[in-house]
Amino acid sequence: MKRIFLLSALPLFFFSSCKKEITEVQQVDQAFSAVYTIKPGDWVASNGGKMQSAELEVPELDNIIYEDGAVLVFLSFSGTNYYEALPQVFDGITFGALHSNGYITIDMTALSGNMVDPPGENVRAKIVLIDATRLALRKDVNLKDLKSVERAFKIK
């Protein structure tokens, strides 16, 4: 009985003495999101009423994301339970988005070129910011050679 106990305890002894050490730190690019509410009074008319726009202050949209990352914008109107990616056309109205450091502007215009009224209800805007590493900084990597890319970015 003692032999069976000792034999079963032996692997436990070996594995409990192992210590994992991290010797390499890797940068992990991430995505961040937030939902904003655009109220009916937030829309501003321009171009003689042919365009409506709402500006969202997004301080997390810094120069790094502006230059190397990506900004995705989705809208959801009251009474719906889904988001639509921009640019998009809803009932003859085009919706688009422009971004700069710290701001995203959502605009709407009529396909017909007529004046457009702002939405009379709250609109939810989901903003997704994607951090990324600029590939152009790795000029030594031949992006047309899979093995070269795998080695450079440590892809297994």
C-alpha positions in Angstrom: 0.0 0.0 0.0 2.9 2.3 0.8 4.4 1.7 -2.6 1.2 2.6 -4.4 0.9 5.8 -2.4 4.6 6.7 -3.1 4.3 6.0 -6.8 1.1 8.1 -7.1 2.7 10.9 -5.1 5.9 11.0 -7.2 4.4 12.8 -10.3 2.7 15.3 -8.0 6.2 16.1 -6.5 7.8 16.6 -9.9 5.0 18.8 -11.4 4.6 20.9 -8.3 8.2 21.9 -8.4 8.0 23.3 -11.9 8.0 27.1 -12.2 6.9 28.9 -15.3 8.9 32.0 -16.1 7.9 34.6 -18.7 10.9 35.9 -20.5 9.2 37.6 -23.4 6.7 40.5 -23.3 4.5 40.9 -26.4 2.5 43.9 -27.4 -1.2 43.1 -27.7 -3.3 45.3 -29.9 -6.8 45.8 -28.6 -10.2 47.0 -29.5 -12.3 49.4 -27.3 -15.9 50.3 -27.6 -18.5 52.7 -26.1 -22.1 53.5 -26.8 -23.1 57.2 -27.1 -26.6 58.6 -27.2 -27.3 61.3 -29.9 -30.3 63.3 -28.8 -32.6 65.1 -31.4 -31.1 68.5 -30.3 -27.5 67.4 -30.9 -27.9 67.5 -34.7 -26.6 70.6 -36.5 -27.8 71.6 -40.0 -25.4 72.8 -42.7 -25.4 73.3 -46.4 -28.8 75.0 -46.3 -30.4 72.2 -44.3 -29.3 69.5 -46.8 -26.9 68.0 -44.2 -27.3 67.2 -40.6 -24.4 66.3 -38.4 -23.7 65.4 -34.8 -20.3 65.5 -33.2 -19.2 63.1 -30.5 -16.3 63.8 -28.3 -14.2 60.6 -28.0 -11.0 61.5 -26.1 -9.7 57.9 -26.4 -9.4 58.5 -30.2 -5.8 59.6 -29.9 -3.1 60.1 -32.6 -1.9 56.5 -32.3 -5.4 55.1 -33.2 -5.9 57.9 -35.8 -2.7 57.2 -37.6 -2.4 53.4 -37.3 -5.7 52.0 -35.9 -9.2 51.9 -37.1 -12.5 53.6 -36.1 -15.8 51.7 -36.7 -19.2 53.4 -36.2 -22.6 51.7 -35.9 -26.0 53.3 -35.4 -29.1 52.0 -33.7 -32.4 53.9 -33.9 -35.1 53.8 -31.2 -37.4 50.8 -31.5 -34.7 48.6 -33.0 -32.5 46.1 -31.3 -29.7 46.0 -33.8 -26.8 48.2 -35.0 -26.0 49.1 -38.6 -22.4 49.8 -39.7 -21.7 53.1 -41.4 -21.7 54.2 -44.1 -25.3 53.1 -44.7 -28.5 54.2 -46.4 -31.8 54.2 -44.5 -35.0 55.2 -46.3 -33.1 57.4 -48.9 -30.9 59.0 -46.2 -27.2 58.4 -46.3 -25.3 58.2 -43.0 -21.6 58.5 -42.8 -18.8 59.2 -40.2 -15.6 61.2 -40.2 -13.1 61.1 -37.4 -10.2 63.1 -36.2 -8.2 63.2 -32.9 -10.7 63.2 -30.1 -13.9 63.5 -32.3 -16.2 61.6 -34.5 -18.8 63.4 -36.7 -21.8 61.5 -37.9 -23.6 63.1 -40.8 -26.7 62.4 -42.8 -27.9 63.7 -46.2 -30.8 62.8 -48.5 -29.9 60.9 -51.7 -32.3 63.2 -53.5 -30.3 66.3 -52.5 -33.3 67.7 -50.7 -33.3 69.1 -47.2 -33.1 66.5 -44.5 -34.7 66.6 -41.0 -32.7 65.3 -38.0 -34.0 62.2 -36.3 -36.8 63.1 -33.8 -35.7 60.4 -31.4 -32.5 59.3 -29.7 -30.0 57.5 -31.8 -27.4 55.2 -30.2 -23.9 55.3 -31.8 -21.6 52.4 -31.0 -18.0 53.5 -31.5 -15.3 50.8 -31.8 -11.6 51.9 -31.7 -9.1 49.4 -32.8 -5.5 49.8 -31.8 -2.9 48.5 -34.2 0.7 48.3 -35.1 1.8 50.0 -38.3 3.1 47.4 -40.8 5.1 50.0 -42.6 7.5 50.2 -39.6 8.6 46.6 -40.5 10.2 47.4 -43.9 12.4 44.3 -43.6 9.3 42.1 -43.9 8.2 40.9 -47.3 4.4 41.0 -46.9 4.1 38.7 -50.0 6.1 35.9 -48.3 4.1 34.1 -45.7 7.1 32.6 -43.9 8.7 36.0 -43.6 5.6 37.5 -42.1 5.3 34.5 -39.7 8.9 34.9 -38.5 8.7 38.7 -38.1 5.4 38.7 -36.1 6.1 35.4 -34.3 3.1 33.7 -35.7 2.9 30.0 -35.1 
